[in-house]
């Protein structure tokens, strides 16, 4: 094991529960040199199973590419454990005379600042943030990555002991950090992200496209629309998913890069035009959608087409996105957006009737069946007399599996 040179880091010492911890910063170069993977600093192969998740190479590369491509890059703090040595703490006393505050400093404030000394003999590993640490290491090795060496990351040091009580404390800390750290929801990403091209296009639609404003396309916690909502055309999350499908019908890695960012104004403009063409075609082929888009929200026109007895296919978020996926199939075959929508518009669209009963609509419980997307997509293609996708999709078997023993008038 290579021993690093000793170094001093500015820090704040604080306490929560029975944890004393140190908040400081390290340069990316220091992180890369000093923070190790658990498997590299401990002989026990089981150690990594109780203080770290398995590293995901794809996630590490995503972070590295983000650091190299996003000028406004930023991370939250990582939590680092130390064992085989603890950092020496050198407090720096701060008195009222040192600062013009006009108030008396509490003891907690006067004694919080100082320096921690890393001797170079301690072993440092990530308790929370291992993918960020490995992403930093990878980013420094990429072309142009050396420019990142001096950038600084906020880190929180906690002491880790290798006896059984120490292992219990570290395990509890790891699970606490992951249990109570709530991930950003899909809806919040759509509403806030400045890197996700599809999220930006979705917001642009809500802000600028007639009939898709926030009163008709609200933000709910999920893609579904509550039963009491009588005015919405679809949900914000559903619109976002539709934008992803229509903007990049080929999907794949291109779609993934557009989610990670950074965003490009030209691409945003191109995608916006393509998605508005989709909505123009929808309104031209489906008077029900046009009626809602042209109405006042308080008129609650959507209630005519989404109700307890079923209603129109396109007024259900799951079905709308499935329809967009069928459109994307035809776009890959050379259809324009308008041609694809017009071709698929020949299908029946009352979800309480065949072929949609028992596929997307449960007639007994009077609620949606939000699954079977490949079957729904291929039913649309089949009804429009288009080849299935993929061609070997067994439509008859999948339909029979979905409807079970129910009697239907539709036979693919």
Secondary structure, 3 states (H helix, E strand, C coil): CCCCCCEEEEEEEEEECCEEEEEEEEEHHHHHHHEECHHHHCCCCCCHHHHCCCCCHHHHHHHHHHHHHCCCCCCCCEEEEEECCCCEEEECCCCHHHCCCCCCCCHHHHCCEEEEEECCCCEEEEEECHHHHHHHHHHHHCCCHHHHCCCEEEEEEEECCCCHHHHHHHHHHHHHHHHHCCCCCHHHHHHHCCCCHHHHHHHHHHHHCCCCCCCCEECCCCCCCCCCCCCCCEEHHHHHHHHHHHHCCCCHHHHHHHHHCCCCHHHHHHHHHHHHHHHHHHHHHCHHHHHHHCCCHHHCHHHHCEECCEEEHHHCHHHHHHHHHHHHHHHHCCCCHHHHHHHHCCCCCECCCCCCECCCEECCCCEECCCCHHHHHHHHHHHCCCCCCCCCCCHHHHHHHHHCCCCCCCCC
